Each structure stands twice: as structure tokens, then as C-alpha cells.
Amino acid sequence: MSRMIEMKGKHFGRLTVIRQNGQDPKNADLLWECRCSCGNIVTVDGSRLRGGYVRSCGCLRRELARERYTKNEGFTKNMGNPQNLRTSDGIMVSSIKESQRNTSGVVGVSYDKTTDRWLARLMYQGHYVLLKSFETKAEAIDARKEAEKVYWHKSKKNPQTAM
């Protein structure tokens, strides 16, 4: 068994270790209760503290993000205008723009490793109108495309009764 590294009173970024607070069930590392310079109390894995992966309660990340976006002209000129998040048809831009994380190549279609199935999703007016799993990627893509036709294209049909 390895020796415990005493960390009480040590500083890691904005965090000051207060006391040992249990053990992480996943990796058996000791957990340490820390006080952030902003006043928040957080419990952090000791190896993440020592490795420099955790330096605050989250306040540092928020401050850096705020600093970054206030210097971004494209972001600041659109700040406060929720219409900039939607197309002229009222569709959320995030629903039609492919993310860098997208692995299926189709917006709203993803693979779930735990169930070994393909998922198709579509949100309309704040509610999922399509949230279904399929055996094949092709079925999921077809379902997504069909839902887009029904809910996004302006027509005389009532979207609530169309599916």
C-alpha cells in the first residue's frame, strides 16, 4: 500500500486543501475538500489536484470564457438577441448545423454504444417530436429527414398531427 501524501493547507491554483474527504470509488484516489479563493467549497481527486488539472471550483473557467467572448466581435454584436439563434423560419441553428463532434455525418443522428442502436432526434418548439432508436443508420437518417419535412417546412399541415 502506498503512503498517503499529506495535502492539508497546500495551494493548487485558486484551491486551498482543507481536509481529506473520502476515497474515489472508481480509482481509489483520495478525495480532498478544498476552499476556492472565491469562497466555494469543492471536493477534488488528489491526483487531479497534484497534476494541475483542477485549479479552481469552476470560477476560473467562467472568467476565462467571459474574457474570451467579450473580445470576440462576432459574439458581442449578437449578444442579447435570441433571434440570432434561429433561422428566419424559427428553426434553431444548432439543429441544422453539424457540430465538430458529429460522427454520423447527419445532424440529429447518433450511435449509442450502450444499446448498439442508432438514435434520431428532432426538437420542435422546445419539445422532442422525434426521439427514437433504430437498428440501422439508414433508418435513423430517414426518420430524421422525414421529421424535418413535417416540422420544418412551411405547409398547411398541422405539425402536431402530422406524425
Residue pairs with C-beta under 8 A, 6 or more apart in sequence:
4 20
4 30
5 46
5 50
7 17
7 20
7 32
7 46
7 49
7 50
8 17
8 18
8 19
8 20
9 16
9 17
10 16
10 17
11 17
12 34
12 49
12 50
12 52
12 54
12 55
13 52
13 54
13 55
13 56
13 60
14 36
14 37
14 38
14 55
14 56
14 57
14 59
14 60
15 34
15 35
15 36
15 37
15 42
15 44
15 49
15 54
15 55
15 56
15 57
16 34
16 35
16 37
17 32
17 33
17 34
17 49
18 32
18 33
18 34
18 35
18 41
19 32
19 33
20 30
20 31
20 32
20 33
21 31
21 32
21 33
21 43
22 30
22 31
22 43
23 29
23 30
23 31
24 30
24 31
24 45
27 45
27 47
29 45
29 46
29 47
30 45
30 46
31 43
31 44
31 45
31 46
32 43
32 44
32 45
32 46
32 49
33 41
33 42
33 43
34 41
34 42
34 43
34 44
34 49
34 57
35 41
36 42
36 56
36 57
36 59
37 56
38 56
38 57
38 59
40 57
40 58
40 59
41 57
42 57
42 58
44 54
45 54
48 54
69 75
69 76
70 76
78 84
85 92
85 93
85 94
86 92
86 93
87 93
87 96
89 152
89 154
91 152
92 123
95 107
95 108
95 122
95 123
96 107
97 107
98 105
98 106
98 107
99 107
102 110
103 110
103 111
104 110
104 111
104 118
104 137
104 140
104 141
106 140
106 141
106 144
107 144
108 120
108 121
108 122
108 130
108 144
109 118
109 119
109 120
109 121
109 137
109 140
109 141
109 144
110 118
110 119
110 121
111 117
111 118
111 119
111 137
112 118
112 119
112 133
115 133
117 133
117 134
117 135
118 133
118 134
118 135
118 136
118 137
118 139
118 140
119 131
119 132
119 133
119 134
119 140
120 130
120 131
120 132
120 133
120 134
120 140
120 141
120 143
120 144
120 147
121 128
121 130
121 131
121 144
122 128
122 129
122 130
122 131
122 144
122 147
122 148
122 151
123 129
124 151
124 152
124 159
129 147
129 150
129 151
129 159
129 163
130 143
130 144
130 147
130 163
132 140
132 143
133 140
134 140
134 143
147 163
150 157
150 159
150 162
150 163
151 159
151 162
151 163
